[in-house]
Amino acid sequence: AMALSAYAPNQHVLLRPEVKYIGNIHGNEVVGLEVLLYLIEYLLTSNDTLVYQVMNRSRIWIMPSMNPDGLEKSMYGDCSSITGRYTLNNIDLNRNFPDYYGATLPSSIRAQETSAIMSWLANVSFVLSANFHGGSFVINTPLDRYYVGRVSTSDDDDIYQMVAHSYINRTKQTDKACSNQFTDTGYITRGADWYEIVGGMQDYGYFNYGTIELTLEISCCKYPESNLLAGYWDYNRDAMIGHLLQAQRGVKGLILNEYSQPIPSTEIMINNRKPVVKVTSLGEFWRILLPGTYTLKVLYRGFQIHSREITIQNSLSPLNLTIIISSSTYLPYMNMTTAASTT
């Protein structure tokens, strides 16, 4: 993956949000790879005001191809087959991530590519993400399967609908080669309402790290002819830039003790939404939120140690908080193992 920013792209900067794009998870779906290569060049050369904002206010990670072996096997001009979809070891990478509720995956083998992404997510606190696919034209939001009953909505469905509609509204056209399957839903669907999958990357990042991630199906032909690629970039460019800016919405801040030290084992909960968001080793947190008033709770080892009301404006400048919590407030919970109620 390549990390891009206007300054210090080789390191994490305190409170600067980390965002990422991943393409070519299925090796035969190449449009995502190509538009990400276009995006890298555009971010590095454009004088556009929005590009300036993205590059100065975030660090952007771009992985054009997660499945180079599958890409190698795929066939130019092949719009619909599955040749090249899987890895060299015949694993579907978007069915290979651990299921949050422990459901059995299609393959008992964890691909090296999957393990590498899992390690990456464990080491970088991504606020926002998208992964690119082909074979349809639709934005897929969590949840990707019915985990409990027939419920396809996450606790953050309002956020997902906002970022998904924002992306669609910035695209210049839909892919006219597609069927009209999603016209009635505005080219947006919750994954489980389309078809269920187990082991998807989108839900893995959301449930484990609170990352707001979209799955973007941006071309009906999986491997179109090369003369069409510039067109795909043209109608996705503004939407891709706009999506990256969504990381600037909501609230961010630091959770520190009275000695200005981070407090380990700390999480942020908004109202009673799950998943909660882990606070970084530096004490940082980020939470994309729509305008409104919320209750922000700080949890230590599962116990609520702080609560406050916050008001979020409709702005691309997040509310910035520094919350100081006395060690005498959280240390009594250090050796407790059963979390108290957070309601």
C-alpha positions in Angstrom: 0.0 0.0 0.0 1.1 3.6 -0.6 0.6 6.3 2.0 -0.1 9.8 0.8 -0.3 13.2 2.6 0.9 16.7 2.2 3.3 16.2 5.1 4.9 13.3 7.0 3.2 10.5 4.9 5.7 8.0 6.5 4.3 8.4 10.0 1.2 8.8 12.0 0.5 12.4 13.1 -1.4 13.0 16.3 -5.2 13.3 15.6 -4.7 13.2 11.9 -7.3 10.6 10.6 -6.1 7.6 8.7 -8.2 6.6 5.7 -7.8 3.8 3.1 -8.9 2.5 -0.3 -8.4 -1.1 -1.4 -9.0 -2.4 -4.9 -8.8 -5.7 -6.8 -9.8 -8.0 -3.9 -11.2 -10.2 -6.6 -8.4 -10.4 -9.1 -10.7 -10.3 -12.2 -12.3 -7.0 -11.0 -9.8 -4.5 -12.3 -11.6 -1.2 -12.6 -11.0 -0.5 -8.9 -7.3 -1.1 -9.4 -7.2 1.3 -12.3 -9.2 4.2 -10.7 -7.0 3.9 -7.7 -3.9 4.3 -9.8 -5.5 7.4 -11.4 -6.3 8.6 -7.9 -2.7 8.4 -6.7 -1.5 10.5 -9.6 -4.4 13.0 -9.1 -3.7 13.4 -5.4 0.0 14.1 -6.1 -0.5 16.5 -9.0 -3.8 18.3 -8.7 -4.2 21.9 -7.5 -7.9 21.3 -6.7 -9.1 22.8 -3.4 -10.7 19.6 -2.2 -7.5 17.6 -3.0 -5.6 20.2 -0.9 -8.0 19.6 2.0 -7.8 15.8 1.8 -4.0 15.8 1.6 -3.5 18.3 4.4 -6.0 16.9 6.8 -5.6 13.1 6.5 -3.2 10.3 5.6 -4.6 8.4 2.7 -3.5 4.7 2.2 -4.1 3.2 -1.2 -3.8 -0.5 -2.1 -4.6 -0.8 -5.8 -4.4 -4.6 -5.8 -5.0 -6.9 -2.8 -5.0 -9.9 -5.1 -2.2 -9.7 -7.7 -2.2 -13.5 -8.2 -5.8 -13.5 -9.2 -5.2 -10.5 -11.5 -2.5 -12.4 -13.2 -4.9 -15.2 -14.0 -7.8 -13.0 -15.2 -8.6 -12.3 -18.8 -8.8 -8.9 -20.6 -12.3 -8.2 -21.9 -13.9 -10.8 -19.6 -16.9 -9.1 -18.2 -18.7 -11.8 -16.3 -16.7 -15.0 -15.5 -15.0 -15.9 -12.3 -11.6 -16.6 -13.8 -9.0 -14.8 -11.6 -11.5 -14.1 -8.8 -9.7 -16.2 -6.3 -6.1 -16.3 -5.0 -3.5 -18.7 -6.3 -4.6 -21.0 -3.5 -8.3 -20.7 -4.7 -9.4 -18.6 -1.8 -12.1 -15.8 -2.1 -10.5 -13.0 -0.1 -13.8 -11.3 0.6 -15.1 -14.5 2.4 -11.9 -15.1 4.4 -12.0 -12.6 7.3 -13.0 -13.9 10.8 -16.8 -13.6 11.4 -17.6 -11.5 14.4 -20.0 -14.1 15.7 -17.8 -17.1 14.9 -19.7 -18.4 11.8 -17.8 -20.9 9.7 -16.0 -19.5 6.7 -16.0 -21.1 3.2 -12.3 -21.9 3.5 -10.6 -23.2 6.6 -7.3 -21.7 5.3 -6.6 -18.0 6.1 -4.9 -16.5 3.0 -1.6 -14.6 3.5 -3.3 -11.6 1.9 -6.1 -11.7 4.5 -3.6 -12.0 7.4 -1.6 -9.1 6.0 -4.8 -6.9 6.0 -5.8 -8.0 9.5 -2.3 -7.0 10.8 -2.6 -3.7 9.0 -5.9 -2.9 10.6 -4.7 -3.9 14.0 -1.8 -1.4 13.7 -3.5 1.6 12.0 -6.7 3.1 13.4 -8.6 3.6 10.2 -11.5 6.0 10.5 -12.9 5.6 7.0 -12.5 3.2 4.2 -13.8 1.8 0.9 -13.1 -1.3 -1.1 -13.7 -1.5 -4.9 -15.4 -4.3 -6.8 -16.8 -4.9 -10.3 -19.8 -6.8 -11.7 -22.5 -4.5 -10.7 -23.2 -0.8 -10.0 -24.2 -0.3 -6.4 -22.9 0.9 -3.0 -23.0 -1.9 -0.5 -23.2 -0.9 3.2 -23.2 -3.1 6.3 -24.4 -5.4 7.4 -23.3 -8.1 5.0 -25.2 -10.8 6.7 -28.2 -11.2 9.1 -26.3 -11.7 12.3 -29.4 -11.5 14.6 -32.8 -12.3 13.1 -33.5 -10.6 9.8 -31.9 -7.3 10.7 -29.6 -5.8 8.0 -29.1 -2.4 9.6 -26.1 -1.5 11.8 -26.2 0.9 14.7 -24.5 3.4 12.4 -26.9 3.0 9.5 -27.5 6.7 9.5 -23.8 7.3 8.9 -23.6 4.7 6.2 -26.6 6.1 4.4 -25.1 9.6 4.5 -21.7 8.6 3.1 -23.3 6.2 0.6 -25.6 8.9 -0.7 -22.8 11.4 -0.8 -20.8 9.1 -3.0 -23.7 8.4 -5.4 -24.6 12.1 -5.6 -21.0 12.9 -6.7 -20.8 10.3 -9.5 -21.3 11.8 -12.9 -23.3 8.8 -14.3 -24.3 5.3 -13.6 -22.9 2.4 -15.5 -25.4 2.1 -18.4 -24.3 -1.5 -19.1 -25.9 -2.5 -15.8 -29.3 -3.9 -15.2 -31.7 -1.6 -13.3 -31.7 -3.9 -10.2 -30.9 -1.0 -7.9 -32.6 2.0 -9.4 -35.4 1.8 -6.9 -33.0 2.0 -4.0 -30.9 4.8 -5.4 -28.0 2.4 -6.2 -27.5 1.7 -2.5 -28.1 -1.5 -0.6 -27.3 -3.1 2.7 -25.3 -6.1 1.9 -27.5 -8.7 3.5 -30.6 -7.4 1.6 -28.7 -8.1 -1.7 -27.2 -11.4 -0.7 -25.6 -12.6 2.5 -21.9 -13.4 2.8 -19.7 -14.6 5.7 -16.2 -13.4 6.1 -16.4 -10.1 4.3 -13.7 -7.5 4.9 -16.2 -4.6 5.3 -18.0 -6.1 8.3 -14.7 -7.3 9.8 -13.3 -3.8 9.9 -16.5 -2.3 11.2 -17.2 -4.7 14.0 -13.6 -5.0 15.2 -12.4 -1.4 14.8 -15.4 0.8 14.1 -14.1 1.8 10.7 -16.9 3.2 8.4 -16.3 1.2 5.2 -18.2 1.0 2.0 -18.1 -1.7 -0.6 -18.2 0.1 -4.0 -19.4 -1.9 -7.1 -18.4 0.5 -9.8 -18.5 -1.4 -13.1 -20.8 -4.0 -14.5 -18.0 -5.4 -16.7 -15.4 -6.9 -14.4 -12.4 -6.5 -16.9 -13.4 -3.9 -19.5 -11.3 -2.9 -22.5 -8.6 -0.3 -21.7 -10.2 2.5 -23.7 -13.1 2.6 -21.2 -10.9 3.0 -18.1 -10.6 6.8 -18.3 -14.4 7.1 -18.3 -14.6 5.1 -15.1 -12.1 7.4 -13.4 -13.9 10.4 -14.7 -17.3 9.5 -13.1 -15.7 8.3 -9.9 -13.1 11.0 -9.3 -15.2 13.6 -7.5 -17.0 10.9 -5.4 -13.7 9.4 -4.4 -12.3 12.7 -3.2 -15.6 13.6 -1.5 -15.7 10.3 0.4 -12.2 10.8 1.8 -13.4 14.2 3.3 -16.1 12.4 5.3 -13.4 11.5 7.8 -13.5 15.2 8.9 -17.1 14.9 10.2 -18.1 14.3 13.7 -15.8 14.3 16.7 -12.2 13.5 17.5 -10.0 14.0 20.5 -7.8 12.8 23.2 -8.5 10.8 26.4 -5.8 11.5 29.0 -5.2 11.3 32.7 -4.2 14.2 34.9 -0.6 13.6 33.9 -1.4 14.0 30.2 -0.8 10.3 29.7 -3.0 8.1 27.6 -5.2 5.7 29.5 -4.9 2.1 28.3 -7.9 -0.2 27.6 -10.1 2.7 26.8 -13.0 2.9 24.4 -15.5 5.5 23.1 -19.2 4.7 22.9 -21.7 7.1 21.3 -25.2 6.8 22.9 -25.4 3.0 23.2 -24.2 2.3 19.7 -22.0 -0.7 19.0 -19.3 -1.3 18.0 -17.5 0.9 20.5 -14.3 2.5 19.2 -10.9 1.7 20.7 -8.8 4.7 21.8 -5.3 4.5 20.4 -2.1 4.1 22.3 -1.6 7.8 22.1 -5.1 8.5 23.6 -6.8 9.5 20.3 -10.2 8.7 19.0 -12.3 9.6 16.0 -16.0 9.1 15.4 -17.9 10.1 12.2 -21.3 11.5 13.1 -24.2 13.3 11.5 -25.2 16.7 12.9 -27.1 16.3 16.2 -26.7 15.9 19.9 -25.2 12.7 21.3 -24.0 11.2 24.6 -20.3 10.4 24.4 -19.2 7.8 27.0 -15.7 6.8 27.9 -15.3 3.1 28.9 -12.3 1.7 30.8 -12.1 -2.1 30.6 -15.8 -2.0 29.8 -16.7 0.2 32.7 -18.1 3.7 32.1 -15.8 6.3 33.6 -17.0 9.5 31.9 -20.0 10.8 30.1 -20.8 14.1 28.4 -23.3 15.5 25.9 -21.8 16.7 22.6 -23.3 18.6 19.7 -22.1 18.0 16.2 -22.5 20.6 13.5 -22.9 20.1 9.8 -19.3 20.8 9.1 -16.1 19.2 7.7 -14.3 20.4 10.8 -14.8 17.8 13.6 -15.5 18.8 17.2 -12.1 18.5 18.9 -12.1 17.4 22.5 -9.5 16.8 25.1 -11.0 14.8 28.0 -9.0 14.6 31.2 -10.0 11.7 33.5 -8.4 11.4 37.0 -6.6 8.2 37.6 -8.5 7.9 40.8 -11.7 7.5 38.6 -10.5 4.5 36.6 -7.8 2.7 38.6 -10.4 1.1 40.9 -11.6 -0.9 37.9 -8.2 -2.1 36.8 -8.5 -5.6 38.2 -12.2 -6.1 37.7 -13.2 -8.5 35.0 -17.0 -8.1 34.6 -18.1 -4.9 32.8 -20.7 -2.8 34.4 -23.8 -1.6 32.5 -22.9 1.2 30.2 -26.5 2.4 29.9 
